[in-house]
Amino acid sequence: MVYAMSLQIRGPIAPAQSGAPPVPHAPPPGAALSLPAGPAASVLPPPVASHLPAEASASAPPFATAPTGPLPPGSPPSATIPAPAAGALNGPTVPAMGPAPGSPAPPGASPAPSASGRPAGPADPPVLSPGGGMPAAYRQYAAGQYGQSLAECSLVLAREPTRTDALLLAGACYYQTRRFAESVSCNDRVVLLAPETAEAYSNLANGLLQMGQVDVAILYYRTAIRLRPAFPDAHNNLASALVQKGLVHEAFECYNAALRASPNLVDVRTNLGDLWRGQGAFGRQVAERCYEDAIALDPKFGPAWRGLGDLLMEAGDPGGAMRCYQSVIKLSPGLVEGYSGLGRAMKELGRAEEAEKWMQAATRVSPGCALTVGNLAGLYYETGRFDQAVVQYQHALKLEPNFPEAYNNMGNALR
């Protein structure tokens, strides 16, 4: 048996400081979030939050009409290529440079920021490098230099501990380096200092969701949306959390709300396509339209090609899927689904040697992903190389002990 992995969690779409180009899509803060068996397990308990936010009450009508009949649970259906358990997350939102509205002024400084983004007042102390401070921190974050950006934020916060823009950016840096507890702590401080800051609630929810605290994350996403109804990232990420809870109808509403706020978001269109594909045969035509719309908006967006490739594999067209997966590898070489998908397509086309090559490449791109190892083990099993299959199944089970298919197939290989 060959398995398909769930869509990896992508990094942030974070607006840069005013006047600077947008921050490019960053790599995810790690490997795939979950296996098809269900949502991610809890990693750490979250820090004690100072309060619980209120939930948003209203939900808007869908952009693409959601199914009216009963839907399957949020976990992927049993199929050769199950749809992702949850769509791709947008990571932390970094607002324009400057303290959040309503935050207290730093001690000894004017509350109005200067043209440089720092509060007017005495010159920066000598510990800040020339050209350093928040402008440098934003530039470094945009370049993916999260450690350096965090260091600059720390210097600013040592002098101005209530500076909310530094806390938000530090939280984003912690998130990108998988230090989710610290990210939650930074954003919780912003909530206390500036309780109307929607970005803080959304970023707080991102960290909690990565830590497996899905219910609390949903509350914070809804508070972010209550504060800013047209907040695409919060709608998109709330949808991912709702899918993990099996609330598929509500997830459709969230993705459609994100598209009403910003119709050209290709990642949200791709996530919506994944959700439709997960509803079975009747959703595939709408899913195809979602993927094709995303590709029309941005032909270089690899995840949309991945979705279209998965759809073609399900439709029994491995040749068409192969071309899509080749586009994924070209456009998004860090997206492991492209390599694994191409391996599956080659296998279906009877090109076992090429299938092995691409499945091995998938394990190199994402060595900690049990599903990529399981796919390679399945190929070895189906080509009669049972000893190699057993070794790979054992490796997959070390990476993910809750992998029943690997136990079953390893038992068959040992007969």
KELUMGU-811516 format. One record per residue (C-alpha): residue in one letter; x, y, z. Coordinates in Angstrom, 3 decimals, m for minus. Layout:
N
<balum r="A" u="X" v="Y" w="Z"/>
...
This chain:
415
<balum r="M" u="0.000" v="0.000" w="0.000"/>
<balum r="V" u="1.206" v="3.519" w="m0.817"/>
<balum r="Y" u="0.165" v="6.337" w="1.458"/>
<balum r="A" u="m0.331" v="10.011" w="0.812"/>
<balum r="M" u="0.731" v="12.578" w="3.348"/>
<balum r="S" u="m1.247" v="15.465" w="4.658"/>
<balum r="L" u="m0.450" v="18.937" w="3.436"/>
<balum r="Q" u="2.443" v="20.432" w="5.309"/>
<balum r="I" u="2.017" v="23.498" w="7.378"/>
<balum r="R" u="3.314" v="26.442" w="5.441"/>
<balum r="G" u="5.050" v="29.452" w="6.856"/>
<balum r="P" u="3.662" v="32.930" w="7.256"/>
<balum r="I" u="2.309" v="35.483" w="4.879"/>
<balum r="A" u="3.553" v="38.414" w="6.918"/>
<balum r="P" u="3.299" v="42.001" w="5.663"/>
<balum r="A" u="6.611" v="43.802" w="5.927"/>
<balum r="Q" u="7.134" v="47.241" w="7.436"/>
<balum r="S" u="5.631" v="50.154" w="5.535"/>
<balum r="G" u="7.299" v="50.889" w="2.228"/>
<balum r="A" u="9.080" v="47.541" w="2.036"/>
<balum r="P" u="8.275" v="44.691" w="m0.367"/>
<balum r="P" u="6.049" v="41.911" w="0.956"/>
<balum r="V" u="7.663" v="39.112" w="2.923"/>
<balum r="P" u="7.999" v="36.011" w="0.717"/>
<balum r="H" u="6.469" v="32.701" w="1.740"/>
<balum r="A" u="8.835" v="31.216" w="4.294"/>
<balum r="P" u="9.439" v="27.497" w="4.801"/>
<balum r="P" u="7.224" v="25.815" w="7.393"/>
<balum r="P" u="8.481" v="25.684" w="10.969"/>
<balum r="G" u="9.097" v="21.933" w="10.575"/>
<balum r="A" u="7.762" v="18.849" w="8.849"/>
<balum r="A" u="4.161" v="17.867" w="8.173"/>
<balum r="L" u="1.854" v="18.589" w="11.083"/>
<balum r="S" u="m0.135" v="15.376" w="11.060"/>
<balum r="L" u="m0.636" v="11.955" w="9.581"/>
<balum r="P" u="m3.886" v="11.034" w="7.867"/>
<balum r="A" u="m4.962" v="9.358" w="11.112"/>
<balum r="G" u="m5.897" v="12.686" w="12.670"/>
<balum r="P" u="m4.739" v="16.022" w="14.037"/>
<balum r="A" u="m1.382" v="16.732" w="15.561"/>
<balum r="A" u="m0.769" v="15.501" w="19.067"/>
<balum r="S" u="m0.125" v="17.902" w="21.901"/>
<balum r="V" u="3.529" v="18.778" w="22.308"/>
<balum r="L" u="3.471" v="21.014" w="25.388"/>
<balum r="P" u="0.740" v="22.460" w="27.566"/>
<balum r="P" u="0.312" v="26.152" w="26.772"/>
<balum r="P" u="1.335" v="28.822" w="29.231"/>
<balum r="V" u="m1.507" v="29.942" w="31.472"/>
<balum r="A" u="m3.374" v="32.607" w="29.547"/>
<balum r="S" u="m4.457" v="35.681" w="31.422"/>
<balum r="H" u="m8.006" v="35.456" w="30.080"/>
<balum r="L" u="m10.202" v="33.673" w="27.570"/>
<balum r="P" u="m11.499" v="35.677" w="24.597"/>
<balum r="A" u="m15.123" v="35.937" w="23.589"/>
<balum r="E" u="m16.271" v="34.028" w="20.518"/>
<balum r="A" u="m17.466" v="35.669" w="17.316"/>
<balum r="S" u="m21.149" v="35.090" w="16.719"/>
<balum r="A" u="m21.922" v="35.727" w="13.073"/>
<balum r="S" u="m20.870" v="33.641" w="10.096"/>
<balum r="A" u="m21.162" v="34.842" w="6.494"/>
<balum r="P" u="m22.636" v="32.849" w="3.602"/>
<balum r="P" u="m20.176" v="30.674" w="1.670"/>
<balum r="F" u="m18.217" v="31.773" w="m1.390"/>
<balum r="A" u="m18.758" v="28.329" w="m2.947"/>
<balum r="T" u="m21.927" v="26.703" w="m1.698"/>
<balum r="A" u="m21.135" v="24.082" w="0.934"/>
<balum r="P" u="m22.765" v="20.655" w="0.665"/>
<balum r="T" u="m26.222" v="20.475" w="2.188"/>
<balum r="G" u="m26.175" v="16.764" w="3.065"/>
<balum r="P" u="m24.212" v="15.043" w="5.812"/>
<balum r="L" u="m20.446" v="15.322" w="5.499"/>
<balum r="P" u="m17.806" v="12.838" w="6.609"/>
<balum r="P" u="m15.820" v="13.664" w="9.743"/>
<balum r="G" u="m12.852" v="15.992" w="9.503"/>
<balum r="S" u="m10.371" v="13.143" w="9.290"/>
<balum r="P" u="m9.484" v="12.249" w="5.685"/>
<balum r="P" u="m11.623" v="9.674" w="3.917"/>
<balum r="S" u="m10.257" v="6.244" w="3.110"/>
<balum r="A" u="m8.816" v="6.640" w="m0.366"/>
<balum r="T" u="m5.590" v="6.122" w="m2.267"/>
<balum r="I" u="m4.774" v="9.797" w="m1.841"/>
<balum r="P" u="m6.665" v="11.132" w="1.160"/>
<balum r="A" u="m7.199" v="14.844" w="1.306"/>
<balum r="P" u="m5.237" v="16.735" w="3.955"/>
<balum r="A" u="m6.654" v="16.586" w="7.462"/>
<balum r="A" u="m6.348" v="20.359" w="7.656"/>
<balum r="G" u="m5.397" v="23.072" w="5.226"/>
<balum r="A" u="m2.110" v="24.908" w="5.200"/>
<balum r="L" u="m1.679" v="27.458" w="7.951"/>
<balum r="N" u="m0.580" v="30.986" w="7.391"/>
<balum r="G" u="1.975" v="31.697" w="10.083"/>
<balum r="P" u="2.241" v="34.767" w="12.307"/>
<balum r="T" u="0.977" v="38.087" w="10.998"/>
<balum r="V" u="3.488" v="40.889" w="11.432"/>
<balum r="P" u="1.758" v="44.283" w="11.218"/>
<balum r="A" u="3.301" v="47.474" w="9.911"/>
<balum r="M" u="6.182" v="48.706" w="12.019"/>
<balum r="G" u="5.254" v="50.546" w="15.183"/>
<balum r="P" u="3.521" v="49.746" w="18.472"/>
<balum r="A" u="0.002" v="48.397" w="18.232"/>
<balum r="P" u="m2.829" v="50.906" w="18.674"/>
<balum r="G" u="m3.735" v="51.422" w="22.273"/>
<balum r="S" u="m0.468" v="50.115" w="23.705"/>
<balum r="P" u="1.126" v="52.126" w="26.511"/>
<balum r="A" u="4.053" v="54.335" w="25.696"/>
<balum r="P" u="7.472" v="52.973" w="26.696"/>
<balum r="P" u="8.875" v="54.509" w="29.863"/>
<balum r="G" u="10.602" v="57.796" w="29.219"/>
<balum r="A" u="9.504" v="58.062" w="25.595"/>
<balum r="S" u="6.784" v="59.768" w="23.608"/>
<balum r="P" u="3.952" v="57.468" w="22.523"/>
<balum r="A" u="4.218" v="58.742" w="18.956"/>
<balum r="P" u="6.727" v="56.778" w="16.868"/>
<balum r="S" u="9.390" v="58.624" w="14.956"/>
<balum r="A" u="10.024" v="58.206" w="11.233"/>
<balum r="S" u="12.464" v="55.425" w="12.056"/>
<balum r="G" u="9.725" v="53.462" w="13.838"/>
<balum r="R" u="11.222" v="53.948" w="17.310"/>
<balum r="P" u="9.554" v="56.269" w="19.843"/>
<balum r="A" u="10.934" v="59.781" w="19.898"/>
<balum r="G" u="13.319" v="60.423" w="22.749"/>
<balum r="P" u="16.920" v="59.705" w="23.710"/>
<balum r="A" u="19.211" v="58.012" w="21.203"/>
<balum r="D" u="19.432" v="54.223" w="21.208"/>
<balum r="P" u="21.908" v="52.883" w="23.737"/>
<balum r="P" u="25.300" v="51.694" w="22.453"/>
<balum r="V" u="24.257" v="48.004" w="22.542"/>
<balum r="L" u="22.175" v="48.512" w="19.393"/>
<balum r="S" u="24.285" v="48.192" w="16.272"/>
<balum r="P" u="24.267" v="50.998" w="13.692"/>
<balum r="G" u="21.131" v="50.615" w="11.599"/>
<balum r="G" u="19.785" v="48.176" w="14.179"/>
<balum r="G" u="16.617" v="48.207" w="16.225"/>
<balum r="M" u="13.184" v="47.446" w="14.771"/>
<balum r="P" u="13.916" v="48.448" w="11.140"/>
<balum r="A" u="16.750" v="45.908" w="11.075"/>
<balum r="A" u="14.595" v="43.325" w="12.850"/>
<balum r="Y" u="11.890" v="43.623" w="10.175"/>
<balum r="R" u="14.450" v="43.330" w="7.366"/>
<balum r="Q" u="16.005" v="40.255" w="8.954"/>
<balum r="Y" u="12.622" v="38.613" w="9.472"/>
<balum r="A" u="11.717" v="39.245" w="5.831"/>
<balum r="A" u="14.987" v="37.581" w="4.819"/>
<balum r="G" u="14.299" v="34.529" w="6.970"/>
<balum r="Q" u="17.046" v="35.444" w="9.461"/>
<balum r="Y" u="14.865" v="34.706" w="12.465"/>
<balum r="G" u="17.656" v="34.398" w="15.021"/>
<balum r="Q" u="19.124" v="37.779" w="14.128"/>
<balum r="S" u="15.687" v="39.392" w="14.044"/>
<balum r="L" u="14.940" v="37.980" w="17.485"/>
<balum r="A" u="18.225" v="39.317" w="18.826"/>
<balum r="E" u="17.353" v="42.839" w="17.651"/>
<balum r="C" u="13.869" v="42.542" w="19.184"/>
<balum r="S" u="15.414" v="41.426" w="22.468"/>
<balum r="L" u="17.655" v="44.472" w="22.571"/>
<balum r="V" u="14.692" v="46.760" w="21.955"/>
<balum r="L" u="12.597" v="45.003" w="24.594"/>
<balum r="A" u="15.401" v="45.227" w="27.163"/>
<balum r="R" u="15.029" v="48.982" w="26.925"/>
<balum r="E" u="11.305" v="49.217" w="26.160"/>
<balum r="P" u="9.622" v="46.104" w="27.608"/>
<balum r="T" u="6.082" v="47.232" w="26.714"/>
<balum r="R" u="6.819" v="47.814" w="23.034"/>
<balum r="T" u="4.148" v="45.761" w="21.285"/>
<balum r="D" u="5.620" v="45.759" w="17.774"/>
<balum r="A" u="8.813" v="44.185" w="19.174"/>
<balum r="L" u="6.783" v="41.617" w="21.116"/>
<balum r="L" u="4.746" v="40.692" w="18.021"/>
<balum r="L" u="7.847" v="40.292" w="15.875"/>
<balum r="A" u="9.668" v="38.321" w="18.581"/>
<balum r="G" u="6.652" v="36.030" w="18.797"/>
<balum r="A" u="6.766" v="35.509" w="15.052"/>
<balum r="C" u="10.473" v="34.633" w="15.229"/>
<balum r="Y" u="9.838" v="32.119" w="18.006"/>
<balum r="Y" u="7.060" v="30.559" w="15.923"/>
<balum r="Q" u="9.288" v="30.182" w="12.885"/>
<balum r="T" u="11.922" v="28.412" w="14.979"/>
<balum r="R" u="9.325" v="26.077" w="16.524"/>
<balum r="R" u="9.562" v="27.641" w="19.984"/>
<balum r="F" u="5.801" v="27.751" w="20.255"/>
<balum r="A" u="5.549" v="28.267" w="24.030"/>
<balum r="E" u="7.705" v="31.414" w="23.793"/>
<balum r="S" u="5.646" v="32.618" w="20.818"/>
<balum r="V" u="2.450" v="32.189" w="22.834"/>
<balum r="S" u="3.993" v="34.085" w="25.761"/>
<balum r="C" u="4.995" v="37.072" w="23.597"/>
<balum r="N" u="1.562" v="37.368" w="22.037"/>
<balum r="D" u="m0.182" v="36.972" w="25.375"/>
<balum r="R" u="1.780" v="39.983" w="26.636"/>
<balum r="V" u="0.577" v="41.994" w="23.631"/>
<balum r="V" u="m3.018" v="41.015" w="24.444"/>
<balum r="L" u="m2.550" v="42.359" w="27.970"/>
<balum r="L" u="m0.910" v="45.588" w="26.760"/>
<balum r="A" u="m3.136" v="46.247" w="23.744"/>
<balum r="P" u="m6.279" v="44.086" w="23.958"/>
<balum r="E" u="m7.662" v="45.352" w="20.629"/>
<balum r="T" u="m4.705" v="43.986" w="18.618"/>
<balum r="A" u="m6.219" v="41.352" w="16.319"/>
<balum r="E" u="m2.801" v="40.116" w="15.169"/>
<balum r="A" u="m1.866" v="39.128" w="18.708"/>
<balum r="Y" u="m4.933" v="36.906" w="19.127"/>
<balum r="S" u="m4.385" v="35.277" w="15.740"/>
<balum r="N" u="m0.681" v="34.692" w="16.351"/>
<balum r="L" u="m1.437" v="33.366" w="19.834"/>
<balum r="A" u="m3.873" v="30.902" w="18.274"/>
<balum r="N" u="m1.243" v="29.794" w="15.728"/>
<balum r="G" u="1.134" v="28.787" w="18.500"/>
<balum r="L" u="m1.565" v="27.021" w="20.502"/>
<balum r="L" u="m2.723" v="25.115" w="17.419"/>
<balum r="Q" u="0.804" v="23.865" w="16.774"/>
<balum r="M" u="0.908" v="22.711" w="20.406"/>
<balum r="G" u="m2.292" v="20.718" w="19.976"/>
<balum r="Q" u="m4.510" v="23.113" w="21.945"/>
<balum r="V" u="m7.175" v="23.213" w="19.234"/>
<balum r="D" u="m10.197" v="24.316" w="21.280"/>
<balum r="V" u="m8.457" v="27.317" w="22.840"/>
<balum r="A" u="m6.917" v="28.225" w="19.463"/>
<balum r="I" u="m10.417" v="28.352" w="17.953"/>
<balum r="L" u="m11.526" v="30.841" w="20.643"/>
<balum r="Y" u="m8.572" v="33.117" w="19.946"/>
<balum r="Y" u="m9.049" v="32.987" w="16.156"/>
<balum r="R" u="m12.682" v="33.965" w="16.620"/>
<balum r="T" u="m11.681" v="36.875" w="18.824"/>
<balum r="A" u="m9.226" v="38.071" w="16.152"/>
<balum r="I" u="m12.047" v="37.928" w="13.600"/>
<balum r="R" u="m14.427" v="39.770" w="15.943"/>
<balum r="L" u="m11.858" v="42.545" w="16.236"/>
<balum r="R" u="m11.132" v="42.556" w="12.497"/>
<balum r="P" u="m13.858" v="40.816" w="10.466"/>
<balum r="A" u="m11.899" v="41.067" w="7.199"/>
<balum r="F" u="m8.802" v="39.201" w="8.476"/>
<balum r="P" u="m7.964" v="36.529" w="5.851"/>
<balum r="D" u="m5.169" v="34.803" w="7.786"/>
<balum r="A" u="m7.372" v="34.357" w="10.855"/>
<balum r="H" u="m10.235" v="32.958" w="8.752"/>
<balum r="N" u="m7.869" v="30.581" w="6.934"/>
<balum r="N" u="m6.234" v="29.278" w="10.082"/>
<balum r="L" u="m9.538" v="28.981" w="11.935"/>
<balum r="A" u="m10.718" v="26.743" w="9.091"/>
<balum r="S" u="m7.734" v="24.428" w="9.634"/>
<balum r="A" u="m8.555" v="24.184" w="13.329"/>
<balum r="L" u="m12.222" v="23.509" w="12.624"/>
<balum r="V" u="m11.365" v="20.674" w="10.218"/>
<balum r="Q" u="m9.326" v="19.057" w="12.984"/>
<balum r="K" u="m12.486" v="19.129" w="15.124"/>
<balum r="G" u="m14.604" v="17.668" w="12.310"/>
<balum r="L" u="m16.529" v="20.938" w="11.819"/>
<balum r="V" u="m16.319" v="20.853" w="8.045"/>
<balum r="H" u="m19.339" v="23.075" w="7.294"/>
<balum r="E" u="m17.877" v="25.846" w="9.458"/>
<balum r="A" u="m14.486" v="25.400" w="7.789"/>
<balum r="F" u="m16.096" v="26.027" w="4.386"/>
<balum r="E" u="m17.571" v="29.247" w="5.789"/>
<balum r="C" u="m14.159" v="30.399" w="7.028"/>
<balum r="Y" u="m12.328" v="29.758" w="3.764"/>
<balum r="N" u="m15.065" v="31.566" w="1.857"/>
<balum r="A" u="m14.939" v="34.495" w="4.297"/>
<balum r="A" u="m11.188" v="34.753" w="3.698"/>
<balum r="L" u="m11.791" v="34.852" w="m0.062"/>
<balum r="R" u="m14.449" v="37.524" w="0.274"/>
<balum r="A" u="m11.930" v="39.630" w="2.190"/>
<balum r="S" u="m9.139" v="38.953" w="m0.326"/>
<balum r="P" u="m10.196" v="37.032" w="m3.471"/>
<balum r="N" u="m6.663" v="36.569" w="m4.823"/>
<balum r="L" u="m5.293" v="34.449" w="m1.962"/>
<balum r="V" u="m4.001" v="31.381" w="m3.776"/>
<balum r="D" u="m3.211" v="29.476" w="m0.587"/>
<balum r="V" u="m6.801" v="29.822" w="0.639"/>
<balum r="R" u="m8.161" v="28.696" w="m2.742"/>
<balum r="T" u="m5.876" v="25.672" w="m2.559"/>
<balum r="N" u="m7.014" v="24.861" w="0.984"/>
<balum r="L" u="m10.633" v="25.172" w="m0.110"/>
<balum r="G" u="m9.881" v="22.797" w="m2.978"/>
<balum r="D" u="m8.389" v="20.283" w="m0.544"/>
<balum r="L" u="m11.493" v="20.494" w="1.625"/>
<balum r="W" u="m13.810" v="19.932" w="m1.333"/>
<balum r="R" u="m11.667" v="17.023" w="m2.541"/>
<balum r="G" u="m12.048" v="15.426" w="0.868"/>
<balum r="Q" u="m15.814" v="15.251" w="0.455"/>
<balum r="G" u="m15.612" v="12.488" w="m2.147"/>
<balum r="A" u="m16.589" v="12.275" w="m5.802"/>
<balum r="F" u="m19.232" v="15.027" w="m5.702"/>
<balum r="G" u="m16.664" v="17.576" w="m4.480"/>
<balum r="R" u="m13.966" v="16.895" w="m7.046"/>
<balum r="Q" u="m15.275" v="19.172" w="m9.776"/>
<balum r="V" u="m15.368" v="22.143" w="m7.382"/>
<balum r="A" u="m11.917" v="21.177" w="m6.068"/>
<balum r="E" u="m10.547" v="21.182" w="m9.604"/>
<balum r="R" u="m11.926" v="24.671" w="m10.152"/>
<balum r="C" u="m10.328" v="25.881" w="m6.908"/>
<balum r="Y" u="m6.895" v="24.536" w="m7.908"/>
<balum r="E" u="m7.171" v="25.889" w="m11.438"/>
<balum r="D" u="m8.247" v="29.312" w="m10.157"/>
<balum r="A" u="m5.225" v="29.372" w="m7.836"/>
<balum r="I" u="m2.904" v="28.435" w="m10.698"/>
<balum r="A" u="m4.453" v="31.103" w="m12.942"/>
<balum r="L" u="m3.786" v="33.699" w="m10.249"/>
<balum r="D" u="m0.239" v="32.486" w="m9.588"/>
<balum r="P" u="1.158" v="29.850" w="m11.984"/>
<balum r="K" u="4.219" v="29.491" w="m9.742"/>
<balum r="F" u="2.304" v="28.440" w="m6.616"/>
<balum r="G" u="3.467" v="24.874" w="m6.046"/>
<balum r="P" u="0.798" v="23.695" w="m3.553"/>
<balum r="A" u="m1.970" v="24.309" w="m6.122"/>
<balum r="W" u="m0.150" v="22.071" w="m8.610"/>
<balum r="R" u="0.157" v="19.492" w="m5.827"/>
<balum r="G" u="m3.596" v="19.573" w="m5.259"/>
<balum r="L" u="m4.318" v="19.216" w="m8.962"/>
<balum r="G" u="m1.859" v="16.310" w="m9.172"/>
<balum r="D" u="m3.562" v="14.539" w="m6.282"/>
<balum r="L" u="m6.920" v="15.057" w="m7.960"/>
<balum r="L" u="m5.664" v="13.566" w="m11.234"/>
<balum r="M" u="m4.225" v="10.573" w="m9.394"/>
<balum r="E" u="m7.620" v="9.937" w="m7.844"/>
<balum r="A" u="m9.196" v="10.202" w="m11.297"/>
<balum r="G" u="m6.863" v="7.493" w="m12.664"/>
<balum r="D" u="m4.648" v="9.824" w="m14.704"/>
<balum r="P" u="m1.095" v="9.223" w="m13.401"/>
<balum r="G" u="0.393" v="10.771" w="m16.536"/>
<balum r="G" u="m1.343" v="14.084" w="m15.927"/>
<balum r="A" u="m0.539" v="13.855" w="m12.224"/>
<balum r="M" u="3.121" v="13.233" w="m13.053"/>
<balum r="R" u="3.313" v="16.533" w="m14.951"/>
<balum r="C" u="1.712" v="18.377" w="m12.043"/>
<balum r="Y" u="4.136" v="16.898" w="m9.511"/>
<balum r="Q" u="7.066" v="17.785" w="m11.767"/>
<balum r="S" u="5.826" v="21.383" w="m11.649"/>
<balum r="V" u="5.672" v="21.202" w="m7.834"/>
<balum r="I" u="9.304" v="20.089" w="m7.632"/>
<balum r="K" u="10.401" v="22.825" w="m10.022"/>
<balum r="L" u="8.428" v="25.612" w="m8.348"/>
<balum r="S" u="8.571" v="24.526" w="m4.686"/>
<balum r="P" u="11.601" v="22.248" w="m4.244"/>
<balum r="G" u="11.095" v="22.131" w="m0.478"/>
<balum r="L" u="7.554" v="20.736" w="m0.754"/>
<balum r="V" u="7.897" v="17.036" w="m0.030"/>
<balum r="E" u="4.504" v="16.154" w="m1.509"/>
<balum r="G" u="5.887" v="16.838" w="m4.978"/>
<balum r="Y" u="8.560" v="14.141" w="m4.673"/>
<balum r="S" u="6.289" v="11.633" w="m2.993"/>
<balum r="G" u="3.491" v="12.290" w="m5.475"/>
<balum r="L" u="5.827" v="11.898" w="m8.424"/>
<balum r="G" u="7.014" v="8.605" w="m6.975"/>
<balum r="R" u="3.420" v="7.381" w="m6.699"/>
<balum r="A" u="2.655" v="8.471" w="m10.263"/>
<balum r="M" u="5.755" v="6.694" w="m11.601"/>
<balum r="K" u="4.745" v="3.550" w="m9.758"/>
<balum r="E" u="1.271" v="3.630" w="m11.327"/>
<balum r="L" u="2.889" v="4.091" w="m14.740"/>
<balum r="G" u="4.964" v="0.940" w="m14.164"/>
<balum r="R" u="8.259" v="2.829" w="m13.871"/>
<balum r="A" u="9.421" v="1.274" w="m10.608"/>
<balum r="E" u="13.050" v="2.432" w="m10.754"/>
<balum r="E" u="12.046" v="6.061" w="m11.229"/>
<balum r="A" u="9.402" v="5.684" w="m8.528"/>
<balum r="E" u="12.062" v="4.488" w="m6.094"/>
<balum r="K" u="14.312" v="7.417" w="m7.004"/>
<balum r="W" u="11.635" v="9.983" w="m6.239"/>
<balum r="M" u="10.399" v="8.292" w="m3.079"/>
<balum r="Q" u="13.964" v="8.186" w="m1.786"/>
<balum r="A" u="14.258" v="11.895" w="m2.634"/>
<balum r="A" u="11.122" v="12.519" w="m0.565"/>
<balum r="T" u="12.744" v="10.908" w="2.484"/>
<balum r="R" u="15.757" v="13.190" w="2.050"/>
<balum r="V" u="13.624" v="16.332" w="1.736"/>
<balum r="S" u="11.603" v="15.403" w="4.857"/>
<balum r="P" u="13.570" v="12.778" w="6.805"/>
<balum r="G" u="11.298" v="13.034" w="9.822"/>
<balum r="C" u="8.068" v="12.283" w="7.940"/>
<balum r="A" u="6.791" v="8.750" w="8.561"/>
<balum r="L" u="4.535" v="8.850" w="5.512"/>
<balum r="T" u="7.383" v="9.363" w="3.054"/>
<balum r="V" u="9.176" v="6.396" w="4.623"/>
<balum r="G" u="5.946" v="4.387" w="4.509"/>
<balum r="N" u="5.552" v="5.126" w="0.798"/>
<balum r="L" u="9.069" v="3.841" w="0.121"/>
<balum r="A" u="8.418" v="0.748" w="2.231"/>
<balum r="G" u="5.219" v="0.106" w="0.280"/>
<balum r="L" u="7.118" v="0.241" w="m3.000"/>
<balum r="Y" u="9.680" v="m2.254" w="m1.720"/>
<balum r="Y" u="6.873" v="m4.523" w="m0.519"/>
<balum r="E" u="5.031" v="m4.416" w="m3.837"/>
<balum r="T" u="8.199" v="m5.171" w="m5.796"/>
<balum r="G" u="9.025" v="m8.207" w="m3.630"/>
<balum r="R" u="11.899" v="m6.662" w="m1.644"/>
<balum r="F" u="10.482" v="m7.673" w="1.710"/>
<balum r="D" u="13.667" v="m7.278" w="3.783"/>
<balum r="Q" u="14.061" v="m3.672" w="2.641"/>
<balum r="A" u="10.363" v="m3.079" w="3.226"/>
<balum r="V" u="10.630" v="m4.313" w="6.828"/>
<balum r="V" u="13.573" v="m1.991" w="7.512"/>
<balum r="Q" u="11.643" v="0.993" w="6.198"/>
<balum r="Y" u="8.450" v="0.084" w="8.066"/>
<balum r="Q" u="10.476" v="m0.177" w="11.284"/>
<balum r="H" u="11.939" v="3.258" w="10.603"/>
<balum r="A" u="8.473" v="4.694" w="9.913"/>
<balum r="L" u="7.210" v="3.322" w="13.234"/>
<balum r="K" u="10.094" v="4.931" w="15.105"/>
<balum r="L" u="9.060" v="8.249" w="13.592"/>
<balum r="E" u="5.343" v="7.704" w="14.202"/>
<balum r="P" u="4.372" v="4.873" w="16.579"/>
<balum r="N" u="0.669" v="5.458" w="15.866"/>
<balum r="F" u="0.856" v="4.192" w="12.274"/>
<balum r="P" u="m1.407" v="1.112" w="12.047"/>
<balum r="E" u="m0.924" v="0.560" w="8.307"/>
<balum r="A" u="2.813" v="0.231" w="8.838"/>
<balum r="Y" u="2.287" v="m2.438" w="11.514"/>
<balum r="N" u="m0.095" v="m4.338" w="9.251"/>
<balum r="N" u="2.111" v="m4.220" w="6.160"/>
<balum r="M" u="5.262" v="m5.048" w="8.093"/>
<balum r="G" u="3.491" v="m8.129" w="9.429"/>
<balum r="N" u="2.634" v="m9.156" w="5.885"/>
<balum r="A" u="6.240" v="m8.601" w="4.772"/>
<balum r="L" u="7.522" v="m10.829" w="7.601"/>
<balum r="R" u="5.358" v="m13.819" w="6.594"/>
